[in-house]
Amino acid sequence: MSKVCIVCEKHKVIGGHTARRGMARIKGGAGRKITGRSRRTFKPNVHRVKIVDTRGRITTAYVCAKCLKAGKVKKAR
């Protein structure tokens, strides 16, 4: 099972990180120079919780913290 929110389908997103050196021009330097670029992943804040589904059964699912806080799923007791 992948770490995807079952409510809003939030999932892992691939982005980038830029490494820079030097002082900014506005601060009196010669400008920021790019020294490297690397790929990275942005992972969602998902939790494995027991929820009550639409049929009334208790199942385990991954739900993101935003959906849990908003009350979009009913947690099992």
mmCIF file as gemmi writes it, N, C-alpha and C atoms, coordinates in Angstrom:
data_model
loop_
_atom_site.group_PDB
_atom_site.id
_atom_site.type_symbol
_atom_site.label_atom_id
_atom_site.label_alt_id
_atom_site.label_comp_id
_atom_site.label_asym_id
_atom_site.label_entity_id
_atom_site.label_seq_id
_atom_site.pdbx_PDB_ins_code
_atom_site.Cartn_x
_atom_site.Cartn_y
_atom_site.Cartn_z
_atom_site.occupancy
_atom_site.B_iso_or_equiv
_atom_site.pdbx_formal_charge
_atom_site.auth_seq_id
_atom_site.auth_asym_id
_atom_site.pdbx_PDB_model_num
ATOM 1 N N . MET Axp A 1 ? 0.849 -1.175 0 1 0 ? 1 A 1
ATOM 2 C CA . MET Axp A 1 ? 0 0 0 1 0 ? 1 A 1
ATOM 3 C C . MET Axp A 1 ? 0.894 1.238 0 1 0 ? 1 A 1
ATOM 4 N N . SER Axp A 2 ? 0.632 2.154 -0.936 1 0 ? 2 A 1
ATOM 5 C CA . SER Axp A 2 ? 1.45 3.355 -1.004 1 0 ? 2 A 1
ATOM 6 C C . SER Axp A 2 ? 0.952 4.393 -0.002 1 0 ? 2 A 1
ATOM 7 N N . LYS Axp A 3 ? 1.813 5.32 0.346 1 0 ? 3 A 1
ATOM 8 C CA . LYS Axp A 3 ? 1.478 6.34 1.336 1 0 ? 3 A 1
ATOM 9 C C . LYS Axp A 3 ? 0.727 7.488 0.66 1 0 ? 3 A 1
ATOM 10 N N . VAL Axp A 4 ? -0.549 7.242 0.37 1 0 ? 4 A 1
ATOM 11 C CA . VAL Axp A 4 ? -1.419 8.213 -0.283 1 0 ? 4 A 1
ATOM 12 C C . VAL Axp A 4 ? -2.652 8.393 0.584 1 0 ? 4 A 1
ATOM 13 N N . CYS Axp A 5 ? -3.074 9.644 0.78 1 0 ? 5 A 1
ATOM 14 C CA . CYS Axp A 5 ? -4.278 9.925 1.563 1 0 ? 5 A 1
ATOM 15 C C . CYS Axp A 5 ? -5.499 9.421 0.8 1 0 ? 5 A 1
ATOM 16 N N . ILE Axp A 6 ? -6.378 8.669 1.491 1 0 ? 6 A 1
ATOM 17 C CA . ILE Axp A 6 ? -7.545 8.113 0.807 1 0 ? 6 A 1
ATOM 18 C C . ILE Axp A 6 ? -8.63 9.163 0.588 1 0 ? 6 A 1
ATOM 19 N N . VAL Axp A 7 ? -8.56 10.289 1.291 1 0 ? 7 A 1
ATOM 20 C CA . VAL Axp A 7 ? -9.59 11.32 1.155 1 0 ? 7 A 1
ATOM 21 C C . VAL Axp A 7 ? -9.244 12.29 0.028 1 0 ? 7 A 1
ATOM 22 N N . CYS Axp A 8 ? -8.088 12.941 0.127 1 0 ? 8 A 1
ATOM 23 C CA . CYS Axp A 8 ? -7.729 13.975 -0.857 1 0 ? 8 A 1
ATOM 24 C C . CYS Axp A 8 ? -6.708 13.497 -1.882 1 0 ? 8 A 1
ATOM 25 N N . GLU Axp A 9 ? -6.268 12.256 -1.765 1 0 ? 9 A 1
ATOM 26 C CA . GLU Axp A 9 ? -5.301 11.635 -2.682 1 0 ? 9 A 1
ATOM 27 C C . GLU Axp A 9 ? -3.977 12.406 -2.758 1 0 ? 9 A 1
ATOM 28 N N . LYS Axp A 10 ? -3.572 12.952 -1.621 1 0 ? 10 A 1
ATOM 29 C CA . LYS Axp A 10 ? -2.274 13.622 -1.534 1 0 ? 10 A 1
ATOM 30 C C . LYS Axp A 10 ? -1.184 12.559 -1.602 1 0 ? 10 A 1
ATOM 31 N N . HIS Axp A 11 ? -0.134 12.814 -2.38 1 0 ? 11 A 1
ATOM 32 C CA . HIS Axp A 11 ? 0.907 11.811 -2.581 1 0 ? 11 A 1
ATOM 33 C C . HIS Axp A 11 ? 2.276 12.48 -2.661 1 0 ? 11 A 1
ATOM 34 N N . LYS Axp A 12 ? 3.288 11.657 -2.874 1 0 ? 12 A 1
ATOM 35 C CA . LYS Axp A 12 ? 4.659 12.142 -2.963 1 0 ? 12 A 1
ATOM 36 C C . LYS Axp A 12 ? 4.84 12.95 -4.245 1 0 ? 12 A 1
ATOM 37 N N . VAL Axp A 13 ? 5.541 14.099 -4.137 1 0 ? 13 A 1
ATOM 38 C CA . VAL Axp A 13 ? 5.795 14.959 -5.282 1 0 ? 13 A 1
ATOM 39 C C . VAL Axp A 13 ? 7.299 15.151 -5.408 1 0 ? 13 A 1
ATOM 40 N N . ILE Axp A 14 ? 7.808 15.13 -6.636 1 0 ? 14 A 1
ATOM 41 C CA . ILE Axp A 14 ? 9.236 15.289 -6.868 1 0 ? 14 A 1
ATOM 42 C C . ILE Axp A 14 ? 9.519 16.74 -7.242 1 0 ? 14 A 1
ATOM 43 N N . GLY Axp A 15 ? 10.526 17.306 -6.584 1 0 ? 15 A 1
ATOM 44 C CA . GLY Axp A 15 ? 10.919 18.687 -6.839 1 0 ? 15 A 1
ATOM 45 C C . GLY Axp A 15 ? 12.425 18.793 -6.894 1 0 ? 15 A 1
ATOM 46 N N . GLY Axp A 16 ? 12.939 19.988 -6.665 1 0 ? 16 A 1
ATOM 47 C CA . GLY Axp A 16 ? 14.37 20.177 -6.752 1 0 ? 16 A 1
ATOM 48 C C . GLY Axp A 16 ? 14.896 21.065 -5.646 1 0 ? 16 A 1
ATOM 49 N N . HIS Axp A 17 ? 16.2 20.947 -5.373 1 0 ? 17 A 1
ATOM 50 C CA . HIS Axp A 17 ? 16.892 21.787 -4.405 1 0 ? 17 A 1
ATOM 51 C C . HIS Axp A 17 ? 18.065 22.431 -5.115 1 0 ? 17 A 1
ATOM 52 N N . THR Axp A 18 ? 18.225 23.75 -4.957 1 0 ? 18 A 1
ATOM 53 C CA . THR Axp A 18 ? 19.321 24.476 -5.575 1 0 ? 18 A 1
ATOM 54 C C . THR Axp A 18 ? 20.288 24.933 -4.492 1 0 ? 18 A 1
ATOM 55 N N . ALA Axp A 19 ? 21.543 24.524 -4.594 1 0 ? 19 A 1
ATOM 56 C CA . ALA Axp A 19 ? 22.584 24.936 -3.655 1 0 ? 19 A 1
ATOM 57 C C . ALA Axp A 19 ? 23.264 26.181 -4.218 1 0 ? 19 A 1
ATOM 58 N N . ARG Axp A 20 ? 23.412 27.2 -3.368 1 0 ? 20 A 1
ATOM 59 C CA . ARG Axp A 20 ? 24.011 28.459 -3.811 1 0 ? 20 A 1
ATOM 60 C C . ARG Axp A 20 ? 25.134 28.875 -2.87 1 0 ? 20 A 1
ATOM 61 N N . ARG Axp A 21 ? 26.039 29.731 -3.38 1 0 ? 21 A 1
ATOM 62 C CA . ARG Axp A 21 ? 27.093 30.312 -2.565 1 0 ? 21 A 1
ATOM 63 C C . ARG Axp A 21 ? 27.211 31.791 -2.903 1 0 ? 21 A 1
ATOM 64 N N . GLY Axp A 22 ? 27.864 32.53 -2.036 1 0 ? 22 A 1
ATOM 65 C CA . GLY Axp A 22 ? 28.081 33.955 -2.279 1 0 ? 22 A 1
ATOM 66 C C . GLY Axp A 22 ? 27.089 34.831 -1.545 1 0 ? 22 A 1
ATOM 67 N N . MET Axp A 23 ? 27.358 36.13 -1.566 1 0 ? 23 A 1
ATOM 68 C CA . MET Axp A 23 ? 26.498 37.107 -0.909 1 0 ? 23 A 1
ATOM 69 C C . MET Axp A 23 ? 25.603 37.779 -1.953 1 0 ? 23 A 1
ATOM 70 N N . ALA Axp A 24 ? 24.385 38.075 -1.558 1 0 ? 24 A 1
ATOM 71 C CA . ALA Axp A 24 ? 23.434 38.702 -2.464 1 0 ? 24 A 1
ATOM 72 C C . ALA Axp A 24 ? 23.889 40.109 -2.845 1 0 ? 24 A 1
ATOM 73 N N . ARG Axp A 25 ? 23.501 40.562 -4.042 1 0 ? 25 A 1
ATOM 74 C CA . ARG Axp A 25 ? 23.904 41.897 -4.515 1 0 ? 25 A 1
ATOM 75 C C . ARG Axp A 25 ? 23.343 42.996 -3.635 1 0 ? 25 A 1
ATOM 76 N N . ILE Axp A 26 ? 22.115 42.797 -3.151 1 0 ? 26 A 1
ATOM 77 C CA . ILE Axp A 26 ? 21.479 43.828 -2.333 1 0 ? 26 A 1
ATOM 78 C C . ILE Axp A 26 ? 22.2 44.02 -1.002 1 0 ? 26 A 1
ATOM 79 N N . LYS Axp A 27 ? 22.983 43.008 -0.597 1 0 ? 27 A 1
ATOM 80 C CA . LYS Axp A 27 ? 23.752 43.104 0.642 1 0 ? 27 A 1
ATOM 81 C C . LYS Axp A 27 ? 25.202 43.53 0.392 1 0 ? 27 A 1
ATOM 82 N N . GLY Axp A 28 ? 25.54 43.844 -0.853 1 0 ? 28 A 1
ATOM 83 C CA . GLY Axp A 28 ? 26.883 44.326 -1.155 1 0 ? 28 A 1
ATOM 84 C C . GLY Axp A 28 ? 27.8 43.294 -1.782 1 0 ? 28 A 1
ATOM 85 N N . GLY Axp A 29 ? 27.287 42.14 -2.117 1 0 ? 29 A 1
ATOM 86 C CA . GLY Axp A 29 ? 28.118 41.094 -2.706 1 0 ? 29 A 1
ATOM 87 C C . GLY Axp A 29 ? 28.066 41.106 -4.227 1 0 ? 29 A 1
ATOM 88 N N . ALA Axp A 30 ? 28.684 40.105 -4.826 1 0 ? 30 A 1
ATOM 89 C CA . ALA Axp A 30 ? 28.736 39.99 -6.279 1 0 ? 30 A 1
ATOM 90 C C . ALA Axp A 30 ? 27.558 39.187 -6.819 1 0 ? 30 A 1
ATOM 91 N N . GLY Axp A 31 ? 26.716 38.669 -5.941 1 0 ? 31 A 1
ATOM 92 C CA . GLY Axp A 31 ? 25.553 37.902 -6.387 1 0 ? 31 A 1
ATOM 93 C C . GLY Axp A 31 ? 25.673 36.443 -6 1 0 ? 31 A 1
ATOM 94 N N . ARG Axp A 32 ? 24.535 35.802 -5.896 1 0 ? 32 A 1
ATOM 95 C CA . ARG Axp A 32 ? 24.506 34.392 -5.516 1 0 ? 32 A 1
ATOM 96 C C . ARG Axp A 32 ? 24.765 33.528 -6.752 1 0 ? 32 A 1
ATOM 97 N N . LYS Axp A 33 ? 25.668 32.554 -6.628 1 0 ? 33 A 1
ATOM 98 C CA . LYS Axp A 33 ? 26.005 31.654 -7.728 1 0 ? 33 A 1
ATOM 99 C C . LYS Axp A 33 ? 25.468 30.262 -7.422 1 0 ? 33 A 1
ATOM 100 N N . ILE Axp A 34 ? 24.929 29.605 -8.428 1 0 ? 34 A 1
ATOM 101 C CA . ILE Axp A 34 ? 24.411 28.247 -8.268 1 0 ? 34 A 1
ATOM 102 C C . ILE Axp A 34 ? 25.583 27.275 -8.354 1 0 ? 34 A 1
ATOM 103 N N . THR Axp A 35 ? 25.734 26.42 -7.335 1 0 ? 35 A 1
ATOM 104 C CA . THR Axp A 35 ? 26.83 25.457 -7.32 1 0 ? 35 A 1
ATOM 105 C C . THR Axp A 35 ? 26.349 24.035 -7.544 1 0 ? 35 A 1
ATOM 106 N N . GLY Axp A 36 ? 25.051 23.806 -7.471 1 0 ? 36 A 1
ATOM 107 C CA . GLY Axp A 36 ? 24.562 22.454 -7.706 1 0 ? 36 A 1
ATOM 108 C C . GLY Axp A 36 ? 23.055 22.384 -7.628 1 0 ? 36 A 1
ATOM 109 N N . ARG Axp A 37 ? 22.526 21.422 -8.345 1 0 ? 37 A 1
ATOM 110 C CA . ARG Axp A 37 ? 21.089 21.161 -8.299 1 0 ? 37 A 1
ATOM 111 C C . ARG Axp A 37 ? 20.897 19.675 -8.035 1 0 ? 37 A 1
ATOM 112 N N . SER Axp A 38 ? 19.931 19.358 -7.178 1 0 ? 38 A 1
ATOM 113 C CA . SER Axp A 38 ? 19.653 17.953 -6.897 1 0 ? 38 A 1
ATOM 114 C C . SER Axp A 38 ? 18.148 17.749 -6.811 1 0 ? 38 A 1
ATOM 115 N N . ARG Axp A 39 ? 17.715 16.549 -7.115 1 0 ? 39 A 1
ATOM 116 C CA . ARG Axp A 39 ? 16.302 16.201 -7.049 1 0 ? 39 A 1
ATOM 117 C C . ARG Axp A 39 ? 15.979 15.75 -5.633 1 0 ? 39 A 1
ATOM 118 N N . ARG Axp A 40 ? 14.772 16.06 -5.189 1 0 ? 40 A 1
ATOM 119 C CA . ARG Axp A 40 ? 14.324 15.633 -3.864 1 0 ? 40 A 1
ATOM 120 C C . ARG Axp A 40 ? 12.838 15.351 -3.926 1 0 ? 40 A 1
ATOM 121 N N . THR Axp A 41 ? 12.334 14.709 -2.862 1 0 ? 41 A 1
ATOM 122 C CA . THR Axp A 41 ? 10.92 14.376 -2.81 1 0 ? 41 A 1
ATOM 123 C C . THR Axp A 41 ? 10.258 15.11 -1.656 1 0 ? 41 A 1
ATOM 124 N N . PHE Axp A 42 ? 9.05 15.56 -1.89 1 0 ? 42 A 1
ATOM 125 C CA . PHE Axp A 42 ? 8.228 16.175 -0.863 1 0 ? 42 A 1
ATOM 126 C C . PHE Axp A 42 ? 7.187 15.143 -0.47 1 0 ? 42 A 1
ATOM 127 N N . LYS Axp A 43 ? 7.253 14.657 0.775 1 0 ? 43 A 1
ATOM 128 C CA . LYS Axp A 43 ? 6.367 13.59 1.227 1 0 ? 43 A 1
ATOM 129 C C . LYS Axp A 43 ? 5.202 14.169 2.034 1 0 ? 43 A 1
ATOM 130 N N . PRO Axp A 44 ? 3.991 13.64 1.851 1 0 ? 44 A 1
ATOM 131 C CA . PRO Axp A 44 ? 2.846 14.15 2.607 1 0 ? 44 A 1
ATOM 132 C C . PRO Axp A 44 ? 2.87 13.651 4.041 1 0 ? 44 A 1
ATOM 133 N N . ASN Axp A 45 ? 2.188 14.382 4.919 1 0 ? 45 A 1
ATOM 134 C CA . ASN Axp A 45 ? 2.116 14.04 6.337 1 0 ? 45 A 1
ATOM 135 C C . ASN Axp A 45 ? 0.922 13.101 6.536 1 0 ? 45 A 1
ATOM 136 N N . VAL Axp A 46 ? 1.114 11.821 6.176 1 0 ? 46 A 1
ATOM 137 C CA . VAL Axp A 46 ? 0.027 10.845 6.281 1 0 ? 46 A 1
ATOM 138 C C . VAL Axp A 46 ? 0.228 9.957 7.5 1 0 ? 46 A 1
ATOM 139 N N . HIS Axp A 47 ? -0.876 9.57 8.114 1 0 ? 47 A 1
ATOM 140 C CA . HIS Axp A 47 ? -0.87 8.712 9.29 1 0 ? 47 A 1
ATOM 141 C C . HIS Axp A 47 ? -1.711 7.485 9.004 1 0 ? 47 A 1
ATOM 142 N N . ARG Axp A 48 ? -1.296 6.36 9.571 1 0 ? 48 A 1
ATOM 143 C CA . ARG Axp A 48 ? -2.048 5.128 9.44 1 0 ? 48 A 1
ATOM 144 C C . ARG Axp A 48 ? -3.027 5.054 10.604 1 0 ? 48 A 1
ATOM 145 N N . VAL Axp A 49 ? -4.321 5.192 10.308 1 0 ? 49 A 1
ATOM 146 C CA . VAL Axp A 49 ? -5.341 5.242 11.349 1 0 ? 49 A 1
ATOM 147 C C . VAL Axp A 49 ? -6.452 4.248 11.042 1 0 ? 49 A 1
ATOM 148 N N . LYS Axp A 50 ? -7.142 3.82 12.104 1 0 ? 50 A 1
ATOM 149 C CA . LYS Axp A 50 ? -8.321 2.978 11.949 1 0 ? 50 A 1
ATOM 150 C C . LYS Axp A 50 ? -9.522 3.896 11.804 1 0 ? 50 A 1
ATOM 151 N N . ILE Axp A 51 ? -10.273 3.71 10.707 1 0 ? 51 A 1
ATOM 152 C CA . ILE Axp A 51 ? -11.415 4.564 10.433 1 0 ? 51 A 1
ATOM 153 C C . ILE Axp A 51 ? -12.668 3.719 10.233 1 0 ? 51 A 1
ATOM 154 N N . VAL Axp A 52 ? -13.818 4.374 10.334 1 0 ? 52 A 1
ATOM 155 C CA . VAL Axp A 52 ? -15.089 3.728 10.044 1 0 ? 52 A 1
ATOM 156 C C . VAL Axp A 52 ? -15.475 4.143 8.632 1 0 ? 52 A 1
ATOM 157 N N . ASP Axp A 53 ? -15.602 3.161 7.705 1 0 ? 53 A 1
ATOM 158 C CA . ASP Axp A 53 ? -15.926 3.491 6.321 1 0 ? 53 A 1
ATOM 159 C C . ASP Axp A 53 ? -17.428 3.727 6.148 1 0 ? 53 A 1
ATOM 160 N N . THR Axp A 54 ? -17.856 3.919 4.913 1 0 ? 54 A 1
ATOM 161 C CA . THR Axp A 54 ? -19.253 4.265 4.634 1 0 ? 54 A 1
ATOM 162 C C . THR Axp A 54 ? -20.211 3.136 4.981 1 0 ? 54 A 1
ATOM 163 N N . ARG Axp A 55 ? -19.739 1.894 4.96 1 0 ? 55 A 1
ATOM 164 C CA . ARG Axp A 55 ? -20.595 0.75 5.294 1 0 ? 55 A 1
ATOM 165 C C . ARG Axp A 55 ? -20.617 0.453 6.784 1 0 ? 55 A 1
ATOM 166 N N . GLY Axp A 56 ? -19.842 1.184 7.573 1 0 ? 56 A 1
ATOM 167 C CA . GLY Axp A 56 ? -19.8 0.978 9.014 1 0 ? 56 A 1
ATOM 168 C C . GLY Axp A 56 ? -18.725 0.016 9.469 1 0 ? 56 A 1
ATOM 169 N N . ARG Axp A 57 ? -17.888 -0.459 8.548 1 0 ? 57 A 1
ATOM 170 C CA . ARG Axp A 57 ? -16.808 -1.374 8.911 1 0 ? 57 A 1
ATOM 171 C C . ARG Axp A 57 ? -15.58 -0.591 9.36 1 0 ? 57 A 1
ATOM 172 N N . ILE Axp A 58 ? -14.782 -1.204 10.226 1 0 ? 58 A 1
ATOM 173 C CA . ILE Axp A 58 ? -13.541 -0.588 10.686 1 0 ? 58 A 1
ATOM 174 C C . ILE Axp A 58 ? -12.408 -1.086 9.799 1 0 ? 58 A 1
ATOM 175 N N . THR Axp A 59 ? -11.712 -0.141 9.156 1 0 ? 59 A 1
ATOM 176 C CA . THR Axp A 59 ? -10.584 -0.473 8.293 1 0 ? 59 A 1
ATOM 177 C C . THR Axp A 59 ? -9.407 0.412 8.655 1 0 ? 59 A 1
ATOM 178 N N . THR Axp A 60 ? -8.224 -0.03 8.258 1 0 ? 60 A 1
ATOM 179 C CA . THR Axp A 60 ? -7.017 0.748 8.454 1 0 ? 60 A 1
ATOM 180 C C . THR Axp A 60 ? -6.675 1.436 7.145 1 0 ? 60 A 1
ATOM 181 N N . ALA Axp A 61 ? -6.39 2.742 7.216 1 0 ? 61 A 1
ATOM 182 C CA . ALA Axp A 61 ? -6.107 3.501 6.007 1 0 ? 61 A 1
ATOM 183 C C . ALA Axp A 61 ? -5.12 4.619 6.312 1 0 ? 61 A 1
ATOM 184 N N . TYR Axp A 62 ? -4.524 5.143 5.256 1 0 ? 62 A 1
ATOM 185 C CA . TYR Axp A 62 ? -3.636 6.285 5.375 1 0 ? 62 A 1
ATOM 186 C C . TYR Axp A 62 ? -4.437 7.553 5.133 1 0 ? 62 A 1
ATOM 187 N N . VAL Axp A 63 ? -4.374 8.478 6.102 1 0 ? 63 A 1
ATOM 188 C CA . VAL Axp A 63 ? -5.09 9.748 6.006 1 0 ? 63 A 1
ATOM 189 C C . VAL Axp A 63 ? -4.107 10.856 6.354 1 0 ? 63 A 1
ATOM 190 N N . CYS Axp A 64 ? -4.121 11.943 5.579 1 0 ? 64 A 1
ATOM 191 C CA . CYS Axp A 64 ? -3.199 13.042 5.857 1 0 ? 64 A 1
ATOM 192 C C . CYS Axp A 64 ? -3.678 13.837 7.068 1 0 ? 64 A 1
ATOM 193 N N . ALA Axp A 65 ? -2.754 14.559 7.684 1 0 ? 65 A 1
ATOM 194 C CA . ALA Axp A 65 ? -3.048 15.305 8.905 1 0 ? 65 A 1
ATOM 195 C C . ALA Axp A 65 ? -4.079 16.396 8.658 1 0 ? 65 A 1
ATOM 196 N N . LYS Axp A 66 ? -4.095 16.973 7.478 1 0 ? 66 A 1
ATOM 197 C CA . LYS Axp A 66 ? -5.045 18.034 7.147 1 0 ? 66 A 1
ATOM 198 C C . LYS Axp A 66 ? -6.479 17.498 7.137 1 0 ? 66 A 1
ATOM 199 N N . CYS Axp A 67 ? -6.681 16.299 6.581 1 0 ? 67 A 1
ATOM 200 C CA . CYS Axp A 67 ? -8.012 15.69 6.54 1 0 ? 67 A 1
ATOM 201 C C . CYS Axp A 67 ? -8.439 15.203 7.927 1 0 ? 67 A 1
ATOM 202 N N . LEU Axp A 68 ? -7.493 14.724 8.721 1 0 ? 68 A 1
ATOM 203 C CA . LEU Axp A 68 ? -7.812 14.304 10.084 1 0 ? 68 A 1
ATOM 204 C C . LEU Axp A 68 ? -8.259 15.493 10.924 1 0 ? 68 A 1
ATOM 205 N N . LYS Axp A 69 ? -7.558 16.597 10.806 1 0 ? 69 A 1
ATOM 206 C CA . LYS Axp A 69 ? -7.872 17.797 11.575 1 0 ? 69 A 1
ATOM 207 C C . LYS Axp A 69 ? -9.214 18.394 11.148 1 0 ? 69 A 1
ATOM 208 N N . ALA Axp A 70 ? -9.531 18.303 9.852 1 0 ? 70 A 1
ATOM 209 C CA . ALA Axp A 70 ? -10.78 18.857 9.333 1 0 ? 70 A 1
ATOM 210 C C . ALA Axp A 70 ? -11.976 17.966 9.64 1 0 ? 70 A 1
ATOM 211 N N . GLY Axp A 71 ? -11.72 16.729 10.097 1 0 ? 71 A 1
ATOM 212 C CA . GLY Axp A 71 ? -12.811 15.826 10.434 1 0 ? 71 A 1
ATOM 213 C C . GLY Axp A 71 ? -13.464 15.175 9.233 1 0 ? 71 A 1
ATOM 214 N N . LYS Axp A 72 ? -12.709 14.978 8.154 1 0 ? 72 A 1
ATOM 215 C CA . LYS Axp A 72 ? -13.265 14.397 6.929 1 0 ? 72 A 1
ATOM 216 C C . LYS Axp A 72 ? -13.427 12.894 7.034 1 0 ? 72 A 1
ATOM 217 N N . VAL Axp A 73 ? -12.797 12.267 8.032 1 0 ? 73 A 1
ATOM 218 C CA . VAL Axp A 73 ? -12.975 10.841 8.281 1 0 ? 73 A 1
ATOM 219 C C . VAL Axp A 73 ? -13.359 10.647 9.75 1 0 ? 73 A 1
ATOM 220 N N . LYS Axp A 74 ? -14.062 9.558 10.015 1 0 ? 74 A 1
ATOM 221 C CA . LYS Axp A 74 ? -14.456 9.244 11.385 1 0 ? 74 A 1
ATOM 222 C C . LYS Axp A 74 ? -13.515 8.164 11.9 1 0 ? 74 A 1
ATOM 223 N N . LYS Axp A 75 ? -12.775 8.495 12.978 1 0 ? 75 A 1
ATOM 224 C CA . LYS Axp A 75 ? -11.848 7.537 13.563 1 0 ? 75 A 1
ATOM 225 C C . LYS Axp A 75 ? -12.617 6.496 14.366 1 0 ? 75 A 1
ATOM 226 N N . ALA Axp A 76 ? -12.122 5.258 14.316 1 0 ? 76 A 1
ATOM 227 C CA . ALA Axp A 76 ? -12.729 4.181 15.084 1 0 ? 76 A 1
ATOM 228 C C . ALA Axp A 76 ? -12.276 4.277 16.532 1 0 ? 76 A 1
ATOM 229 N N . ARG Axp A 77 ? -13.142 3.886 17.432 1 0 ? 77 A 1
ATOM 230 C CA . ARG Axp A 77 ? -12.815 3.961 18.855 1 0 ? 77 A 1
ATOM 231 C C . ARG Axp A 77 ? -12.41 2.607 19.371 1 0 ? 77 A 1
